[in-house]
């Protein structure tokens, strides 16, 4: 535990504050929309504590996704959940393979572009049907993205955006719970996840639980529900832009895009 604590205690107070605020906001967003934990936690931790990504992000996400799905367990769409998890299995294995052998930056560019395209299609069409096929496909993409970067909620959020708020939150959270477990197992299989990741995640759990607790009063407000769909789309678009930016910067630092 000491090496993990040293990583945080040796950081500046501002860095520690940024981490605490980011994890709390991530838990709040997940508690209110069913998605978004990795969208906030992943990019911030990658910038200030890169060793926390994706392992610690996946570990901390487990606690709040479990609570969110349990809070509205009766609203879980079981058929869509099974379809999404079934898609996540091969996606997680592929993501773990890529994480072990290939630079994830190229895939960040591809997936970031795909998410932006999906958001634009959603905005123009105003309708996205959540079916077994569409959710299963989103599960595959989510598995690759989530295992590579710890940010895999956007594909599921896109296909589930027009479902009722409680069903979207509960089903998506349950999917992300199982998805995180699958991603952790897949990363462990390829030697990219260990006990240090568990310890790093445990340090951050209280902050994400605080965010979940704060989400309770928000979802009780009926006026908040009309902002749910635009909020989800905005967060997904923001995440894709951050993912694209990080990927391009990574490639530039490696010299893969030239000088």
URJORA-V884110 format. One record per residue. N is the residue number from 0. RES is the residue in one letter. PSI is psi in radians with two decimals (none if undefined). OMEGA is omega in radians with two decimals (NA if undefined). NEAR is the number of other ideal C-beta (glycine too) atoms within 12 Angstrom. Layout:
n-><N/N>
res-><RES/RES>
psi-><PSI/PSI>
omega-><OMEGA/OMEGA>
near-><NEAR/NEAR>
This chain:
n-><0/1/2/3/4/5/6/7/8/9/10/11/12/13/14/15/16/17/18/19/20/21/22/23/24/25/26/27/28/29/30/31/32/33/34/35/36/37/38/39/40/41/42/43/44/45/46/47/48/49/50/51/52/53/54/55/56/57/58/59/60/61/62/63/64/65/66/67/68/69/70/71/72/73/74/75/76/77/78/79/80/81/82/83/84/85/86/87/88/89/90/91/92/93/94/95/96/97/98/99/100/101/102/103/104/105/106/107/108/109/110/111/112/113/114/115/116/117/118/119/120/121/122/123/124/125/126/127/128/129/130/131/132/133/134/135/136/137/138/139/140/141/142/143/144/145/146/147/148/149/150/151/152/153/154/155/156/157/158/159/160/161/162/163/164/165/166/167/168/169/170/171/172/173/174/175/176/177/178/179/180/181/182/183/184/185/186/187/188/189/190/191/192/193/194/195/196/197/198/199/200/201/202/203/204/205/206/207/208/209/210/211/212/213/214/215/216/217/218/219/220/221/222/223/224/225/226/227/228/229/230/231/232/233/234/235/236/237/238/239/240/241/242/243/244/245/246/247/248/249/250/251/252/253/254/255/256/257/258>
res-><X/X/X/X/X/X/X/X/X/X/X/X/X/X/X/X/X/X/X/X/X/X/X/X/X/X/X/X/X/X/X/X/X/X/X/X/X/X/X/X/X/X/X/X/X/X/X/X/X/X/X/X/X/X/X/X/X/X/X/X/X/X/X/X/X/X/X/X/X/X/X/X/X/X/X/X/X/X/X/X/X/X/X/X/X/X/X/X/X/X/X/X/X/X/X/X/X/X/X/X/X/X/X/X/X/X/X/X/X/X/X/X/X/X/X/X/X/X/X/X/X/X/X/X/X/X/X/X/X/X/X/X/X/X/X/X/X/X/X/X/X/X/X/X/X/X/X/X/X/X/X/X/X/X/X/X/X/X/X/X/X/X/X/X/X/X/X/X/X/X/X/X/X/X/X/X/X/X/X/X/X/X/X/X/X/X/X/X/X/X/X/X/X/X/X/X/X/X/X/X/X/X/X/X/X/X/X/X/X/X/X/X/X/X/X/X/X/X/X/X/X/X/X/X/X/X/X/X/X/X/X/X/X/X/X/X/X/X/X/X/X/X/X/X/X/X/X/X/X/X/X/X/X/X/X/X/X/X/X>
psi-><-0.58/-0.78/-0.61/-0.80/-0.62/-0.59/-0.59/-0.77/-0.42/-0.18/2.83/2.71/-0.61/-0.74/-0.79/-0.71/-0.72/-0.77/-0.81/-0.78/-0.75/-0.79/-0.67/-0.80/-0.64/-0.77/-0.64/-0.78/-0.74/-0.68/-0.51/-0.50/-0.29/-0.15/3.03/-0.13/-0.94/-0.41/-0.62/-0.85/-0.75/-1.02/-0.69/-0.84/-0.58/-0.53/-0.71/-0.49/1.31/-0.49/-0.22/-0.05/2.34/-0.14/-0.99/-0.58/-0.74/-0.72/-0.86/-0.60/-0.47/-0.77/-0.83/-0.56/-0.64/-0.78/-0.70/-0.76/-0.63/-0.59/-0.59/0.81/-0.64/-0.25/-0.04/2.23/1.77/-0.66/-0.72/-0.61/-0.80/-0.74/-0.76/-0.76/-0.68/-0.66/-0.54/-0.52/-1.02/-0.57/-0.71/-0.72/-0.74/-0.73/-0.72/-0.68/-0.79/-0.67/-0.56/-0.53/-0.28/2.68/2.15/-0.23/-0.70/-0.62/-0.50/-0.68/-0.79/-0.83/-0.62/-0.74/-0.67/-0.69/-0.76/-0.72/-0.76/-0.68/-0.76/-0.70/-0.72/-0.71/-0.71/-0.65/-0.43/0.09/2.29/1.95/2.19/1.82/3.00/-0.70/-0.86/-0.69/-0.66/-0.73/-0.75/-0.59/-0.70/-0.88/-0.74/-0.66/-0.75/-0.87/-0.82/-0.67/-0.63/-0.75/-0.23/0.06/1.62/0.22/-0.46/-0.81/-0.73/-0.66/-0.64/-0.82/-0.37/0.02/-0.49/0.09/2.76/2.55/-0.93/-0.72/-0.71/-0.83/-0.86/-0.81/-0.78/-0.71/-0.73/-0.70/-0.79/-0.56/-0.93/-0.65/-0.72/-0.71/-0.78/-0.72/-0.70/-0.76/-0.73/-0.74/-0.67/-0.67/-0.59/0.24/0.44/0.29/2.37/-2.98/-0.51/-0.61/-0.66/-0.76/-0.74/-0.76/-0.69/-0.60/-0.57/-0.18/-0.77/-0.59/-0.70/-0.53/-0.60/-0.76/-0.72/-0.75/-0.68/-0.39/-0.38/-0.94/-0.54/-0.78/-0.26/-0.23/2.02/-0.56/-0.39/-0.48/-0.60/-0.30/-0.07/-0.91/-0.88/-0.61/-0.78/-0.79/-0.72/-0.74/-0.73/-0.74/-0.74/-0.77/-0.74/-0.67/-0.74/-0.74/-0.74/-0.80/-0.83/-0.68/-0.76/-0.76/-0.74/-0.76/-0.65/-0.72/-0.57/-0.19/0.22/-0.35/0.16/3.08/none>
omega-><-3.05/3.12/3.13/3.12/-3.14/-3.14/-3.12/-3.08/3.11/3.11/3.11/3.09/3.13/3.13/3.11/3.11/3.12/3.14/-3.11/-3.13/-3.11/-3.12/3.10/3.11/3.11/3.10/3.10/-3.13/3.12/-3.13/-3.10/-3.07/-3.07/3.12/2.93/-3.10/-3.13/-3.13/3.13/-3.04/-3.08/-3.12/-3.11/-3.14/3.11/-3.12/-3.02/3.11/-3.03/-3.11/-3.13/-3.07/-0.02/-2.99/-3.08/3.10/3.12/-3.12/-3.12/3.12/-3.14/-3.06/-3.06/3.07/3.10/-3.13/-3.13/-3.14/3.12/-3.12/3.14/-3.02/-3.11/-3.12/-3.12/3.04/-2.98/-3.12/3.10/3.12/3.13/3.14/-3.13/3.14/3.11/3.09/-3.08/-3.10/3.12/3.11/3.13/3.12/3.10/3.12/3.12/3.09/3.14/3.13/-3.09/-2.96/-3.08/3.08/-3.08/-3.07/-3.14/-3.14/3.04/3.10/-3.12/-3.09/3.07/3.09/3.13/-3.14/3.10/3.11/3.14/3.11/3.14/3.10/-3.13/-3.13/-3.09/-3.10/-3.13/-3.10/3.10/-3.04/3.09/3.12/3.11/-3.12/-3.09/3.13/3.08/3.09/3.09/3.11/3.11/-3.13/3.12/3.14/3.12/-3.09/-3.09/-3.14/3.13/-2.96/-3.03/-3.12/-3.07/-3.04/-2.98/-3.14/3.13/3.12/-3.13/-3.07/-3.10/-2.95/-3.10/3.04/3.07/-3.07/-3.14/3.14/3.13/-3.12/-3.04/-3.08/-3.13/3.12/3.11/3.10/-3.13/3.09/3.11/-3.12/3.13/3.11/3.13/3.14/3.11/3.12/-3.13/3.11/3.10/-3.14/-3.12/3.06/-3.11/3.11/-3.13/-3.08/3.11/3.09/3.10/-3.13/3.11/3.13/-3.11/3.13/-3.04/-3.08/-3.13/-3.13/-3.14/3.07/3.06/3.10/3.10/3.14/3.13/-3.11/-3.10/-3.14/-3.10/-3.09/3.09/-3.14/-3.14/-3.14/-3.13/-3.04/-3.12/3.10/-3.02/-3.09/3.10/3.14/3.14/-3.14/-3.14/3.14/3.13/3.11/3.12/3.13/-3.13/3.11/3.11/3.13/3.10/-3.12/-3.14/-3.10/3.14/3.12/3.13/3.14/3.09/3.13/3.12/-3.11/-3.08/3.13/-3.13/-3.10/NA>
near-><15/11/15/27/16/15/25/31/15/14/22/13/12/11/21/22/17/24/35/29/23/36/44/32/30/47/43/34/43/50/42/40/47/47/51/47/61/53/49/39/51/42/39/35/45/35/21/26/33/21/24/39/40/44/42/46/52/51/41/48/54/38/36/51/45/29/33/45/37/20/27/27/21/14/27/31/33/20/18/34/37/21/30/47/36/27/36/45/28/23/37/43/26/31/45/35/24/29/36/21/15/19/20/37/30/22/33/40/30/23/40/37/21/29/41/26/22/33/32/19/19/31/21/12/15/14/16/30/19/34/19/22/18/28/39/30/28/48/44/35/40/52/46/41/47/56/48/48/46/50/54/52/56/47/48/56/52/43/43/48/43/23/35/19/31/27/29/44/47/37/43/53/48/40/50/54/39/37/49/46/28/38/48/37/23/35/37/24/19/24/15/29/34/19/17/22/32/24/25/36/38/25/32/43/31/20/36/46/30/25/37/40/23/22/34/22/13/25/31/15/15/11/10/21/22/11/19/34/29/19/27/42/35/25/38/48/28/27/45/37/24/31/42/30/21/33/33/21/20/25/22/16/14/16/11/17/16/7/8>
